[in-house]
Amino acid sequence: MTTTLITGANKGLGFEAARRLVAAGHTVYVGSRDAERGRRAAERLGARFVLLDVTDDASVEAAAKTVETDGGLDVLVNNAGIEARGEGNTVVGAADVTADHMRTVFDTNVFGLVRVTHAFLPLLERSAAPVVVNVSSGLASLTALSDASHPAHFYPGVAYPASKTAVNAVTVQYAKAFPGMRINAVEPGYTATDLNGNTGTQTVEEGAEIIVRMAQVAPDGPTGGYFDAEGPLAW
Ligand SMILES: NC(=O)c1ccc[n+]([C@@H]2O[C@H](COP(=O)([O-])OP(=O)(O)OC[C@H]3O[C@@H](n4cnc5c(N)ncnc54)[C@H](OP(=O)(O)O)[C@@H]3O)[C@@H](O)[C@H]2O)c1
């Protein structure tokens, strides 16, 4: 059994993945940037709570200290993410996207993921079977975005897909640098959560499937890959 930290696990896909991993017998930390929401979620799940805002150095360092003192970490699930819609809950397209908007999205989805990974690497290196799961998106795929017959082609936003493409690149580079770890990017599929105003067509149970599977990947399993529940995806 492993000790797993899931960032942004107070709701949505992270919460559901935490629920499944607790049910499978793992020790799970619910990372949440809000103490009240995080504590409540952890209590409901029978999980541990750790305060963790992925955009804040001090918060991430304090979280790493807490988890280290409590016994260490085997599995890191970088799940916290934002889409950052514009006025009227609309996706910010190419005509309206600004550098500030890009920075906001990258701050959480990319720099946050790197900040957390960097802080927890020393703990993961001490694990017998370290695993990192980076929650990416189908919109990260340049193959899908540029294929007029793929549903992803019709998503007009700029910052969110670009941030997840960056997550995929970061995943590949970490995986090569740490061959003893299993480090993969996953695409949950279009899932009804607050991120998309609950417009997603899948349930969180369906969406969390690949996150849960990759969090429990065997030491001889894949690394440096990009997967959904059906298998490998085109970059
Ligand atoms: N839903 C989909 O269709 C879909 C598809 C592909 C990929 N994804 C990815 O799946 C992941 C989970 O998203 P979701 O759909 O479950 O959305 P969600 O319900 O909105 O959950 C997002 C989680 O991230 C947390 N978060 C946001 N900024 C944070 C920060 N600075 N520090 C710590 N936590 C932060 C949120 O916390 P608060 O409650 O405090 O806001 C929340 O717990 C994201 O990476 C998303 O990009 C989702």
The ligand as a Gaussian input file, in Angstrom:
#p B3LYP/6-31G(d) Opt

LIG

0 1
 N      -13.378000      18.092000     -16.149000
 C      -12.868000      17.796000     -17.330000
 O      -13.578000      17.617000     -18.342000
 C      -11.380000      17.644000     -17.474000
 C      -10.890000      17.090000     -18.678000
 C       -9.522000      16.943000     -18.836000
 C       -8.675000      17.317000     -17.800000
 N       -9.173000      17.856000     -16.654000
 C       -8.229000      18.222000     -15.600000
 O       -8.554000      17.534000     -14.419000
 C       -8.044000      18.243000     -13.283000
 C       -9.121000      18.361000     -12.213000
 O      -10.131000      19.204000     -12.732000
 P      -11.694000      19.018000     -12.390000
 O      -12.395000      18.846000     -13.689000
 O      -11.893000      18.036000     -11.304000
 O      -12.039000      20.519000     -11.907000
 P      -12.578000      21.111000     -10.525000
 O      -13.738000      20.340000     -10.014000
 O      -12.720000      22.568000     -10.771000
 O      -11.352000      20.840000      -9.515000
 C      -10.150000      21.527000      -9.648000
 C       -9.390000      21.405000      -8.342000
 O       -8.167000      22.125000      -8.473000
 C       -8.053000      22.962000      -7.348000
 N       -7.182000      24.106000      -7.575000
 C       -7.310000      25.117000      -8.479000
 N       -6.306000      26.004000      -8.314000
 C       -5.543000      25.544000      -7.287000
 C       -4.381000      26.015000      -6.626000
 N       -3.794000      27.181000      -6.980000
 N       -3.860000      25.273000      -5.626000
 C       -4.433000      24.125000      -5.241000
 N       -5.559000      23.644000      -5.795000
 C       -6.098000      24.345000      -6.815000
 C       -9.480000      23.374000      -7.023000
 O       -9.558000      23.920000      -5.722000
 P      -10.704000      24.983000      -5.283000
 O      -11.907000      24.181000      -4.889000
 O      -10.071000      25.682000      -4.127000
 O      -10.967000      25.880000      -6.457000
 C      -10.162000      22.025000      -7.160000
 O       -9.946000      21.255000      -6.017000
 C       -7.552000      19.582000     -13.824000
 O       -6.137000      19.533000     -13.979000
 C       -8.222000      19.673000     -15.187000
 O       -7.507000      20.491000     -16.087000
 C      -10.494000      18.012000     -16.466000

